[in-house]
């Protein structure tokens, strides 16, 4: 770096810290969404299994719920692993590694 003053370095540091905080908040929000989805799904499943589902067999319910649970968990994994591609880059590079 050539002729960068301490004030400019401090501003760059503040910018990077703020961007890292925003990424963390975005990930936290995504995690909260998926935890809520899975919690609601398992609560619905527990009520369905406890009070019966009419003519539908328990094994069919468990198979269907397993597929839905894996789909929700898989989408969470894809969002968390590939967050780099969803975030903009700055002139200093990507800031997703938090």
TORMAR-95153 format. One record per atom (N, C-alpha, C, O): residue number from 1; residue in one letter; atom name; x, y, z. Coordinates in Angstrom, 1 decimal. Example, Ala and Ser with C-alpha at 12.3 -4.5 7.8 and 13.67 -1.06 7.14 Angstrom:
% TORMAR-95153
ATOM   sedo   doti   tivo       px       py       pz
ATOM      1      A      N     13.2     -5.7      7.8
ATOM      1      A     CA     12.3     -4.5      7.8
ATOM      1      A      C     13.2     -3.3      7.8
ATOM      1      A      O     14.2     -3.3      8.5
ATOM      2      S      N     12.8     -2.2      7.1
ATOM      2      S     CA     13.7     -1.1      7.1
ATOM      2      S      C     12.9      0.0      7.9
ATOM      2      S      O     13.4      1.1      8.0
END
This chain:
% TORMAR-95153
ATOM   sedo   doti   tivo       px       py       pz
ATOM      1      X      N      0.9     -1.2      0.0
ATOM      1      X     CA      0.0      0.0      0.0
ATOM      1      X      C      0.9      1.2      0.0
ATOM      1      X      O      1.9      1.3      0.8
ATOM      2      X      N      0.5      2.1     -0.8
ATOM      2      X     CA      1.4      3.3     -1.0
ATOM      2      X      C      0.7      4.5     -0.4
ATOM      2      X      O     -0.5      4.8     -0.8
ATOM      3      X      N      1.3      5.2      0.4
ATOM      3      X     CA      0.9      6.5      1.0
ATOM      3      X      C     -0.6      6.4      1.5
ATOM      3      X      O     -1.4      7.3      1.2
ATOM      4      X      N     -0.8      5.4      2.3
ATOM      4      X     CA     -2.2      5.3      2.9
ATOM      4      X      C     -2.0      5.8      4.4
ATOM      4      X      O     -1.2      5.3      5.1
ATOM      5      X      N     -2.8      6.8      4.7
ATOM      5      X     CA     -2.7      7.3      6.0
ATOM      5      X      C     -3.4      6.4      7.1
ATOM      5      X      O     -4.1      5.5      6.7
ATOM      6      X      N     -3.1      6.7      8.3
ATOM      6      X     CA     -3.7      5.9      9.4
ATOM      6      X      C     -5.2      6.1      9.4
ATOM      6      X      O     -5.9      5.1      9.7
ATOM      7      X      N     -5.7      7.2      9.1
ATOM      7      X     CA     -7.2      7.5      9.0
ATOM      7      X      C     -7.8      6.6      7.9
ATOM      7      X      O     -8.9      6.1      8.2
ATOM      8      X      N     -7.2      6.5      6.8
ATOM      8      X     CA     -7.7      5.7      5.7
ATOM      8      X      C     -7.7      4.2      6.1
ATOM      8      X      O     -8.7      3.5      5.8
ATOM      9      X      N     -6.6      3.8      6.7
ATOM      9      X     CA     -6.6      2.4      7.2
ATOM      9      X      C     -7.7      2.1      8.2
ATOM      9      X      O     -8.3      1.0      8.2
ATOM     10      X      N     -7.9      3.1      9.1
ATOM     10      X     CA     -9.0      2.9     10.1
ATOM     10      X      C    -10.3      2.8      9.5
ATOM     10      X      O    -11.2      2.0      9.9
ATOM     11      X      N    -10.6      3.6      8.5
ATOM     11      X     CA    -11.9      3.6      7.8
ATOM     11      X      C    -12.0      2.3      7.0
ATOM     11      X      O    -13.1      1.7      7.0
ATOM     12      X      N    -11.0      1.8      6.4
ATOM     12      X     CA    -11.0      0.5      5.7
ATOM     12      X      C    -11.3     -0.6      6.7
ATOM     12      X      O    -12.1     -1.5      6.5
ATOM     13      X      N    -10.7     -0.6      7.9
ATOM     13      X     CA    -10.9     -1.6      8.9
ATOM     13      X      C    -12.4     -1.5      9.4
ATOM     13      X      O    -13.0     -2.6      9.6
ATOM     14      X      N    -12.9     -0.3      9.6
ATOM     14      X     CA    -14.3     -0.2     10.0
ATOM     14      X      C    -15.3     -0.8      9.0
ATOM     14      X      O    -16.2     -1.4      9.4
ATOM     15      X      N    -15.0     -0.5      7.7
ATOM     15      X     CA    -15.8     -1.0      6.7
ATOM     15      X      C    -15.8     -2.6      6.7
ATOM     15      X      O    -16.8     -3.2      6.6
ATOM     16      X      N    -14.6     -3.2      6.8
ATOM     16      X     CA    -14.5     -4.6      6.8
ATOM     16      X      C    -15.2     -5.2      8.0
ATOM     16      X      O    -15.9     -6.2      7.9
ATOM     17      X      N    -15.1     -4.6      9.2
ATOM     17      X     CA    -15.7     -5.1     10.4
ATOM     17      X      C    -17.3     -5.0     10.2
ATOM     17      X      O    -18.0     -5.9     10.7
ATOM     18      X      N    -17.8     -3.9      9.7
ATOM     18      X     CA    -19.2     -3.8      9.5
ATOM     18      X      C    -19.7     -4.8      8.5
ATOM     18      X      O    -20.8     -5.4      8.7
ATOM     19      X      N    -19.0     -5.0      7.4
ATOM     19      X     CA    -19.4     -6.0      6.4
ATOM     19      X      C    -19.4     -7.4      7.0
ATOM     19      X      O    -20.3     -8.2      6.7
ATOM     20      X      N    -18.4     -7.8      7.8
ATOM     20      X     CA    -18.4     -9.1      8.4
ATOM     20      X      C    -19.5     -9.2      9.4
ATOM     20      X      O    -20.1    -10.3      9.5
ATOM     21      X      N    -19.9     -8.2     10.1
ATOM     21      X     CA    -21.0     -8.2     11.0
ATOM     21      X      C    -22.3     -8.4     10.2
ATOM     21      X      O    -23.2     -9.2     10.7
ATOM     22      X      N    -22.5     -7.8      9.1
ATOM     22      X     CA    -23.7     -8.0      8.3
ATOM     22      X      C    -23.8     -9.4      7.8
ATOM     22      X      O    -24.9    -10.0      7.7
ATOM     23      X      N    -22.7    -10.0      7.4
ATOM     23      X     CA    -22.7    -11.4      6.9
ATOM     23      X      C    -23.1    -12.3      8.1
ATOM     23      X      O    -23.9    -13.2      7.9
ATOM     24      X      N    -22.6    -12.0      9.3
ATOM     24      X     CA    -22.9    -12.9     10.4
ATOM     24      X      C    -24.4    -12.7     10.7
ATOM     24      X      O    -25.1    -13.7     11.0
ATOM     25      X      N    -25.0    -11.5     10.6
ATOM     25      X     CA    -26.4    -11.3     10.9
ATOM     25      X      C    -27.2    -12.0      9.8
ATOM     25      X      O    -28.3    -12.6     10.1
ATOM     26      X      N    -26.8    -12.0      8.6
ATOM     26      X     CA    -27.5    -12.6      7.5
ATOM     26      X      C    -27.6    -14.2      7.7
ATOM     26      X      O    -28.6    -14.8      7.5
ATOM     27      X      N    -26.4    -14.7      8.1
ATOM     27      X     CA    -26.4    -16.2      8.4
ATOM     27      X      C    -27.2    -16.5      9.6
ATOM     27      X      O    -27.9    -17.5      9.6
ATOM     28      X      N    -27.2    -15.7     10.6
ATOM     28      X     CA    -28.0    -15.9     11.8
ATOM     28      X      C    -29.5    -15.9     11.5
ATOM     28      X      O    -30.3    -16.8     11.9
ATOM     29      X      N    -29.9    -15.0     10.6
ATOM     29      X     CA    -31.3    -14.9     10.2
ATOM     29      X      C    -31.7    -16.2      9.4
ATOM     29      X      O    -32.8    -16.7      9.6
ATOM     30      X      N    -30.8    -16.6      8.5
ATOM     30      X     CA    -31.1    -17.8      7.7
ATOM     30      X      C    -31.2    -19.0      8.7
ATOM     30      X      O    -32.0    -19.9      8.5
ATOM     31      X      N    -30.3    -19.1      9.6
ATOM     31      X     CA    -30.3    -20.2     10.6
ATOM     31      X      C    -31.6    -20.2     11.4
ATOM     31      X      O    -32.2    -21.3     11.6
ATOM     32      X      N    -32.0    -19.1     11.8
ATOM     32      X     CA    -33.3    -18.9     12.6
ATOM     32      X      C    -34.5    -19.4     11.8
ATOM     32      X      O    -35.4    -20.0     12.3
ATOM     33      X      N    -34.5    -19.0     10.5
ATOM     33      X     CA    -35.6    -19.4      9.6
ATOM     33      X      C    -35.7    -21.0      9.5
ATOM     33      X      O    -36.7    -21.5      9.7
ATOM     34      X      N    -34.5    -21.6      9.3
ATOM     34      X     CA    -34.5    -23.1      9.1
ATOM     34      X      C    -34.8    -23.8     10.4
ATOM     34      X      O    -35.5    -24.8     10.4
ATOM     35      X      N    -34.3    -23.3     11.5
ATOM     35      X     CA    -34.6    -23.9     12.8
ATOM     35      X      C    -36.1    -23.8     13.1
ATOM     35      X      O    -36.7    -24.8     13.6
ATOM     36      X      N    -36.7    -22.7     12.8
ATOM     36      X     CA    -38.2    -22.5     12.9
ATOM     36      X      C    -39.0    -23.4     12.0
ATOM     36      X      O    -39.9    -24.1     12.5
ATOM     37      X      N    -38.5    -23.6     10.8
ATOM     37      X     CA    -39.2    -24.5      9.9
ATOM     37      X      C    -39.2    -25.9     10.4
ATOM     37      X      O    -40.2    -26.6     10.4
ATOM     38      X      N    -38.0    -26.4     10.8
ATOM     38      X     CA    -37.8    -27.7     11.2
ATOM     38      X      C    -38.6    -28.0     12.5
ATOM     38      X      O    -39.2    -29.0     12.7
ATOM     39      X      N    -38.6    -27.0     13.4
ATOM     39      X     CA    -39.3    -27.2     14.7
ATOM     39      X      C    -40.8    -27.3     14.5
ATOM     39      X      O    -41.5    -28.1     15.0
ATOM     40      X      N    -41.3    -26.4     13.6
ATOM     40      X     CA    -42.7    -26.5     13.3
ATOM     40      X      C    -43.1    -27.8     12.6
ATOM     40      X      O    -44.2    -28.3     12.9
ATOM     41      X      N    -42.2    -28.2     11.7
ATOM     41      X     CA    -42.5    -29.5     11.0
ATOM     41      X      C    -42.5    -30.7     12.0
ATOM     41      X      O    -43.4    -31.5     11.9
ATOM     42      X      N    -41.6    -30.7     12.9
ATOM     42      X     CA    -41.5    -31.8     13.8
ATOM     42      X      C    -42.7    -31.8     14.8
ATOM     42      X      O    -43.2    -32.8     15.3
ATOM     43      X      N    -43.1    -30.6     15.2
ATOM     43      X     CA    -44.3    -30.4     16.1
ATOM     43      X      C    -45.5    -30.9     15.4
ATOM     43      X      O    -46.3    -31.7     15.9
ATOM     44      X      N    -45.7    -30.6     14.1
ATOM     44      X     CA    -46.8    -31.1     13.3
ATOM     44      X      C    -46.8    -32.6     13.2
ATOM     44      X      O    -47.8    -33.2     13.2
ATOM     45      X      N    -45.6    -33.1     12.9
ATOM     45      X     CA    -45.4    -34.6     12.8
ATOM     45      X      C    -45.8    -35.3     14.1
ATOM     45      X      O    -46.4    -36.3     14.1
ATOM     46      X      N    -45.3    -34.7     15.2
ATOM     46      X     CA    -45.6    -35.3     16.5
ATOM     46      X      C    -47.1    -35.3     16.8
ATOM     46      X      O    -47.7    -36.3     17.3
ATOM     47      X      N    -47.8    -34.2     16.5
ATOM     47      X     CA    -49.3    -34.2     16.7
ATOM     47      X      C    -50.0    -35.2     15.7
ATOM     47      X      O    -50.9    -35.9     16.1
ATOM     48      X      N    -49.5    -35.2     14.5
ATOM     48      X     CA    -50.1    -36.2     13.5
ATOM     48      X      C    -49.9    -37.6     14.0
ATOM     48      X      O    -50.9    -38.4     13.8
ATOM     49      X      N    -48.8    -38.0     14.5
ATOM     49      X     CA    -48.5    -39.3     14.9
ATOM     49      X      C    -49.3    -39.6     16.2
ATOM     49      X      O    -49.7    -40.8     16.5
ATOM     50      X      N    -49.4    -38.6     17.1
ATOM     50      X     CA    -50.0    -38.8     18.4
ATOM     50      X      C    -51.6    -39.1     18.2
ATOM     50      X      O    -52.1    -40.0     18.8
ATOM     51      X      N    -52.2    -38.2     17.4
ATOM     51      X     CA    -53.6    -38.3     17.3
ATOM     51      X      C    -54.1    -39.0     16.1
ATOM     51      X      O    -55.3    -39.0     15.9
ATOM     52      X      N    -53.3    -39.6     15.4
ATOM     52      X     CA    -53.7    -40.4     14.2
ATOM     52      X      C    -53.8    -39.6     13.0
ATOM     52      X      O    -54.0    -38.4     13.0
ATOM     53      X      N    -53.8    -40.3     11.9
ATOM     53      X     CA    -53.9    -39.6     10.6
ATOM     53      X      C    -55.0    -40.3      9.7
ATOM     53      X      O    -54.9    -40.2      8.5
ATOM     54      X      N    -55.9    -41.0     10.3
ATOM     54      X     CA    -57.0    -41.6      9.6
ATOM     54      X      C    -56.5    -42.9      9.0
ATOM     54      X      O    -56.0    -43.8      9.7
ATOM     55      X      N    -56.6    -43.0      7.7
ATOM     55      X     CA    -56.3    -44.3      7.0
ATOM     55      X      C    -54.8    -44.4      6.6
ATOM     55      X      O    -54.4    -45.4      6.1
ATOM     56      X      N    -54.1    -43.3      6.7
ATOM     56      X     CA    -52.7    -43.3      6.2
ATOM     56      X      C    -51.8    -44.1      7.2
ATOM     56      X      O    -52.0    -43.9      8.5
ATOM     57      X      N    -50.9    -44.9      6.8
ATOM     57      X     CA    -50.1    -45.7      7.7
ATOM     57      X      C    -49.0    -44.9      8.2
ATOM     57      X      O    -48.6    -43.9      7.7
ATOM     58      X      N    -48.5    -45.3      9.4
ATOM     58      X     CA    -47.4    -44.6     10.1
ATOM     58      X      C    -46.2    -44.6      9.3
ATOM     58      X      O    -45.4    -43.6      9.3
ATOM     59      X      N    -45.9    -45.7      8.6
ATOM     59      X     CA    -44.6    -45.8      7.9
ATOM     59      X      C    -44.6    -44.8      6.7
ATOM     59      X      O    -43.6    -44.3      6.3
ATOM     60      X      N    -45.8    -44.7      6.1
ATOM     60      X     CA    -45.9    -43.7      5.0
ATOM     60      X      C    -45.7    -42.3      5.5
ATOM     60      X      O    -45.0    -41.5      4.8
ATOM     61      X      N    -46.2    -42.0      6.6
ATOM     61      X     CA    -46.1    -40.6      7.2
ATOM     61      X      C    -44.6    -40.4      7.5
ATOM     61      X      O    -44.1    -39.3      7.2
ATOM     62      X      N    -43.9    -41.4      8.1
ATOM     62      X     CA    -42.5    -41.2      8.5
ATOM     62      X      C    -41.7    -41.1      7.2
ATOM     62      X      O    -40.7    -40.4      7.2
ATOM     63      X      N    -42.0    -41.9      6.2
ATOM     63      X     CA    -41.2    -41.8      5.0
ATOM     63      X      C    -41.3    -40.4      4.3
ATOM     63      X      O    -40.4    -39.8      3.9
ATOM     64      X      N    -42.6    -39.9      4.2
ATOM     64      X     CA    -42.8    -38.6      3.6
ATOM     64      X      C    -42.2    -37.5      4.5
ATOM     64      X      O    -41.6    -36.6      3.9
ATOM     65      X      N    -42.3    -37.6      5.8
ATOM     65      X     CA    -41.7    -36.6      6.7
ATOM     65      X      C    -40.2    -36.6      6.6
ATOM     65      X      O    -39.5    -35.6      6.7
ATOM     66      X      N    -39.6    -37.8      6.4
ATOM     66      X     CA    -38.1    -37.9      6.3
ATOM     66      X      C    -37.7    -37.2      5.0
ATOM     66      X      O    -36.6    -36.5      5.0
ATOM     67      X      N    -38.4    -37.4      3.9
ATOM     67      X     CA    -38.1    -36.7      2.7
ATOM     67      X      C    -38.2    -35.2      2.8
ATOM     67      X      O    -37.3    -34.5      2.3
ATOM     68      X      N    -39.2    -34.7      3.4
ATOM     68      X     CA    -39.4    -33.3      3.6
ATOM     68      X      C    -38.3    -32.7      4.5
ATOM     68      X      O    -37.7    -31.7      4.3
ATOM     69      X      N    -38.0    -33.4      5.6
ATOM     69      X     CA    -36.9    -33.0      6.5
ATOM     69      X      C    -35.5    -32.9      5.8
ATOM     69      X      O    -34.8    -32.0      6.1
ATOM     70      X      N    -35.3    -33.9      5.0
ATOM     70      X     CA    -34.0    -33.9      4.3
ATOM     70      X      C    -34.0    -32.8      3.2
ATOM     70      X      O    -32.9    -32.2      3.0
ATOM     71      X      N    -35.1    -32.5      2.6
ATOM     71      X     CA    -35.1    -31.4      1.7
ATOM     71      X      C    -34.9    -30.0      2.4
ATOM     71      X      O    -34.2    -29.2      1.9
ATOM     72      X      N    -35.5    -29.8      3.5
ATOM     72      X     CA    -35.3    -28.6      4.3
ATOM     72      X      C    -33.8    -28.5      4.7
ATOM     72      X      O    -33.2    -27.4      4.6
ATOM     73      X      N    -33.3    -29.6      5.3
ATOM     73      X     CA    -31.9    -29.6      5.7
ATOM     73      X      C    -30.9    -29.4      4.6
ATOM     73      X      O    -29.9    -28.7      4.7
ATOM     74      X      N    -31.2    -30.0      3.4
ATOM     74      X     CA    -30.4    -29.8      2.3
ATOM     74      X      C    -30.4    -28.4      1.7
ATOM     74      X      O    -29.3    -27.9      1.3
ATOM     75      X      N    -31.5    -27.8      1.7
ATOM     75      X     CA    -31.6    -26.4      1.3
ATOM     75      X      C    -30.8    -25.5      2.2
ATOM     75      X      O    -30.2    -24.5      1.8
ATOM     76      X      N    -30.9    -25.8      3.5
ATOM     76      X     CA    -30.1    -25.0      4.5
ATOM     76      X      C    -28.6    -25.2      4.2
ATOM     76      X      O    -27.9    -24.2      4.2
ATOM     77      X      N    -28.2    -26.4      4.0
ATOM     77      X     CA    -26.7    -26.6      3.7
ATOM     77      X      C    -26.3    -25.9      2.5
ATOM     77      X      O    -25.2    -25.3      2.5
ATOM     78      X      N    -27.1    -25.9      1.4
ATOM     78      X     CA    -26.7    -25.2      0.2
ATOM     78      X      C    -26.6    -23.7      0.4
ATOM     78      X      O    -25.6    -23.1     -0.1
ATOM     79      X      N    -27.5    -23.2      1.1
ATOM     79      X     CA    -27.4    -21.7      1.4
ATOM     79      X      C    -26.2    -21.4      2.3
ATOM     79      X      O    -25.5    -20.4      2.0
ATOM     80      X      N    -25.9    -22.2      3.3
ATOM     80      X     CA    -24.8    -21.9      4.1
ATOM     80      X      C    -23.4    -22.1      3.5
ATOM     80      X      O    -22.5    -21.3      3.7
ATOM     81      X      N    -23.3    -23.1      2.7
ATOM     81      X     CA    -22.0    -23.4      2.0
ATOM     81      X      C    -21.7    -22.5      0.9
ATOM     81      X      O    -20.6    -22.1      0.7
ATOM     82      X      N    -22.7    -22.1      0.1
ATOM     82      X     CA    -22.5    -21.3     -1.1
ATOM     82      X      C    -22.9    -19.8     -0.8
ATOM     82      X      O    -23.3    -19.1     -1.8
ATOM     83      X      N    -22.7    -19.4      0.4
ATOM     83      X     CA    -23.0    -18.0      0.7
ATOM     83      X      C    -22.1    -17.0     -0.1
ATOM     83      X      O    -22.5    -15.9     -0.4
ATOM     84      X      N    -20.9    -17.5     -0.5
ATOM     84      X     CA    -20.0    -16.6     -1.2
ATOM     84      X      C    -20.6    -16.1     -2.5
ATOM     84      X      O    -20.4    -15.0     -2.9
ATOM     85      X      N    -21.4    -17.0     -3.2
ATOM     85      X     CA    -21.9    -16.7     -4.5
ATOM     85      X      C    -23.1    -15.7     -4.4
ATOM     85      X      O    -23.5    -15.1     -5.4
ATOM     86      X      N    -23.7    -15.6     -3.2
ATOM     86      X     CA    -24.9    -14.7     -3.0
ATOM     86      X      C    -24.5    -13.3     -2.6
ATOM     86      X      O    -25.3    -12.4     -2.6
ATOM     87      X      N    -23.2    -13.1     -2.2
ATOM     87      X     CA    -22.8    -11.8     -1.6
ATOM     87      X      C    -22.0    -11.1     -2.7
ATOM     87      X      O    -21.3    -11.7     -3.5
ATOM     88      X      N    -22.2     -9.8     -2.7
ATOM     88      X     CA    -21.4     -9.0     -3.6
ATOM     88      X      C    -19.9     -8.9     -3.2
ATOM     88      X      O    -19.6     -9.1     -2.1
ATOM     89      X      N    -19.1     -8.7     -4.2
ATOM     89      X     CA    -17.7     -8.5     -3.9
ATOM     89      X      C    -17.4     -7.0     -3.9
ATOM     89      X      O    -18.0     -6.2     -4.5
ATOM     90      X      N    -16.3     -6.7     -3.1
ATOM     90      X     CA    -15.9     -5.3     -3.0
ATOM     90      X      C    -14.6     -5.2     -3.8
ATOM     90      X      O    -14.1     -6.2     -4.3
ATOM     91      X      N    -14.0     -4.1     -3.8
ATOM     91      X     CA    -12.8     -3.9     -4.5
ATOM     91      X      C    -11.6     -4.6     -3.7
ATOM     91      X      O    -10.6     -4.8     -4.3
ATOM     92      X      N    -11.9     -5.0     -2.5
ATOM     92      X     CA    -10.9     -5.7     -1.7
ATOM     92      X      C    -11.1     -7.2     -1.7
ATOM     92      X      O    -10.3     -7.9     -1.0
ATOM     93      X      N    -12.1     -7.7     -2.4
ATOM     93      X     CA    -12.3     -9.1     -2.4
ATOM     93      X      C    -13.6     -9.5     -1.7
ATOM     93      X      O    -14.3     -8.7     -1.2
ATOM     94      X      N    -13.8    -10.8     -1.6
ATOM     94      X     CA    -15.0    -11.3     -0.9
ATOM     94      X      C    -14.8    -11.2      0.6
ATOM     94      X      O    -13.7    -11.3      1.1
ATOM     95      X      N    -15.9    -10.9      1.3
ATOM     95      X     CA    -15.9    -10.8      2.7
ATOM     95      X      C    -16.9    -11.8      3.3
ATOM     95      X      O    -17.8    -11.3      4.1
ATOM     96      X      N    -16.9    -13.0      3.0
ATOM     96      X     CA    -17.8    -14.0      3.5
ATOM     96      X      C    -17.2    -15.0      4.5
ATOM     96      X      O    -17.9    -15.8      5.1
ATOM     97      X      N    -16.0    -14.9      4.7
ATOM     97      X     CA    -15.3    -15.9      5.5
ATOM     97      X      C    -15.3    -15.5      6.9
ATOM     97      X      O    -14.3    -15.1      7.5
ATOM     98      X      N    -16.5    -15.7      7.6
ATOM     98      X     CA    -16.6    -15.3      9.0
ATOM     98      X      C    -16.8    -16.5      9.8
ATOM     98      X      O    -17.0    -16.5     11.0
END
